[in-house]
């Protein structure tokens, strides 16, 4: 066992107490009254890096919350890893559903319960402590490392891409390391190598200039709510295939290697249905449930409203109807192009009895890391060395837009080395993080840097 691994084992209790101190800081980025807490969390991390005697440690102010930056790059012949994480957290409400105060860490059944425990303070802090394990044992960090820890991830990172663009030379690296995802399950070390993108739309269908009495006008004037439902029904066929012309034109099919990796995952469809209390799954023909949920494009209505929805009855023919619709995208679909295709098709299927308005709210690019990438292979070996189990490779259905932004601006791949699990209840009451996986995460991060240096 290396000196760094021994140091981690010997100091894990201290690391846990430090994490608890960080979790006590209510650094909620959506709440302007928490600005002092945001600053406190940033300074906490800044002080950590300064105690390691790194080459450069700096707090960058932005129009929003500060970015913590650190680097130590002593090697001319070794790779450079940029570690990304975030120290801001979601609000704790509804607080009454927490079993213990959200910002007072409680250890129970081997987990620490607190807001931000898994998303993302606990996970990103593993890499901070991995660096300490080298610096405090008189060892040189095996490769060049840089850190960028932001305080606005939970509000969409509005200042991060401008910062990366403005500091492109400073952030030059060979790969980005991110721990803000989940393993496939408990004691199932996993690397997420693909994320879906997003195109998020809102539609409005307008008929008469006011709500009408359905008995007086029904049958003579078009009902916008009826029309909206009919239009939505035309977006997909009964087999789950999206009907927007050109929607699939740039979709890259899954490779045999990717399908084999997906098939190797311990996905239990019966347990999946039971957990959701459904009798059957549904989706695009020709793909497994897991493939459809992680690696194929989708279209879903996220909300629909119009007319009277209050208590009792009101015989109204509504003036307008609205819906929010999201499309999850895969390589090489472009969110702006898909939004334009959606808008064109939605307008084309509208009858002349209504007016239609389509709003493109926001989007994000999909990303996939090549399974042959040497950084990914080093991460897999590190997981296997520490967990003593073969690593699983999976794609996730969700989106982390910054991954595509790093690829676009810095031209590098990201390695998603998640240590949480899906039951960690991130964004929900009673968020938790396994202290065993916190421990193993630090060791995996340190081992990754060692293997990368050898590679």
Number of C-alpha atoms within 10 A of each C-alpha: 5 10 13 24 18 13 17 22 15 11 13 17 13 11 19 16 12 14 19 22 15 24 25 18 23 25 29 24 23 15 12 10 11 15 17 13 18 26 16 16 25 25 15 17 20 19 12 15 24 14 12 17 13 15 12 13 20 13 16 12 11 13 7 14 21 21 24 25 22 21 22 19 18 14 14 9 9 16 20 25 25 22 24 21 23 26 30 29 28 21 20 22 12 10 14 11 13 17 11 15 18 26 20 16 22 15 14 11 7 12 19 25 29 27 35 31 33 30 28 23 24 30 28 27 23 25 24 19 24 24 23 23 25 21 17 15 12 10 12 14 22 23 22 22 22 22 23 18 23 23 26 24 21 19 13 11 17 15 18 23 14 13 15 18 15 11 12 13 10 10 21 17 20 17 23 24 25 20 28 21 23 25 22 24 15 14 14 19 26 26 25 22 20 28 28 28 26 29 25 21 21 19 19 21 23 22 22 17 9 11 16 18 13 16 10 12 13 14 9 8 15 20 27 26 24 13 21 25 14 13 19 15 12 16 18 17 11 12 11 14 16 19 15 17 11 14 17 18 9 12 16 12 13 13 9 9 10 17 15 12 14 20 14 12 15 11 14 11 14 12 10 14 13 12 9 8 9 10 8 10 10 11 17 20 12 9 13 15 17 19 22 17 19 21 28 21 24 22 18 14 13 12 11 16 14 17 19 14 9 7 6 6 8 12 14 17 26 23 20 24 22 22 20 18 18 20 22 27 32 28 21 17 23 19 23 16 13 21 24 14 15 23 20 14 18 19 15 11 14 16 12 9 13 19 15 21 13 20 13 17 12 13 22 22 26 26 26 20 19 12 14 8 12 13 26 26 17 20 25 21 21 24 27 17 16 18 18 12 13 14 20 20 22 25 22 19 22 18 20 21 19 19 26 22 19 18 15 13 14 20 14 19 24 28 25 24 26 23 33 30 23 12 12 20 18 22 17 17 23 22 22 28 30 23 20 13 24 26 20 19 29 29 27 28 23 27 24 26 25 18 17 22 17 11 12
